[in-house]
Amino acid sequence: METQKSNIWSYAVPNEIATNSIKQNWAAAWDSSYFKAVFLITVIICGSVMLFLPYYFSYIQARAGILIYDPILALLKPVDVSIFIFSLLYICVTICLSYIAYFPKFLVKAAWAYCILTCLRMFVMLFVPLEAPPEIIVLVDPILSLIVYQETTVTKDLFFSGHTATMALLAFGVPNKVLKSFFIMGIFIMAALLLKQHVHYTVDILVAPFFAYVSWKLAEKVEEKVFGKISTVNTEN
C-alpha cells in the first residue's frame, strides 16, 4: 500500500507526466489526514482574507490620495477596453487552474501564493495612497465586484496593479513552458490594456511582476517548511 501511494504522490509533482486521472490524484491526496488539515487551513486563511477585502477597499477609497503626473498616460487617449481585460484575465486564470488542479499539492501552493500576493498588495497600498488618474475609465470587474468590491466602486486600489500581478503570478507559477510563455505574453498585453483605459499609473504596472515573484518565492518557502511534508505522506490507512 505504501509503495502504491508513494507512486501516486510522485505524479503530484509538476513537470512530470501524470498517468493517473485527476480523480485518482485527489483521492490519494485526500487519503492523507495531513493534506486534509493543510487544505482546510488554506481555505480558512484565504477565505478570511477575501472576506476582509471589502472593508479594506472601502477604507482605501474613502481616504485622500496623491495625484501624480504620468507621461505615458498623457500620450494615450483613454478607451474602454474592459471586455478585453476581463477576457484575458479570466481565460488565463481558467487555463492555469485547469492545469494545476491536476496536482493537489501544487494547487495548495498556488492558493497560498495568491493569498500572499493579496496581503502584500494591501500592505503596500496602505503606505502609498494615490488618487485615480484624471481620465480613468472605471473598470468594474464582473466577478470581483460581487465578491470583493461589492457595492463600492473602487478606483484607488492602484499601487500595485492586481491584474498585472495576477498575470505575472500565473507566469511564475505554472510549471509548463508553453503556458508560461503564453502568460508572459499576457502580462504585456494586460499592461497595455490597463494603460489604455487609464486604470493604473505606469509605475503601478511596472512594479507588479516584482511583487508577484516575491509572493511565489514566499509560497515556496511555506511549502518547504510546512506543505513539503505532504509529498512524503504515504502511511495513511
Helices and strands as residue ranges (DSSP letters): H 2-10, H 22-30, H 33-62, H 71-75, H 82-100, H 104-127, H 144-144, I 145-149, H 162-173, H 177-196, H 202-225, G 227-232
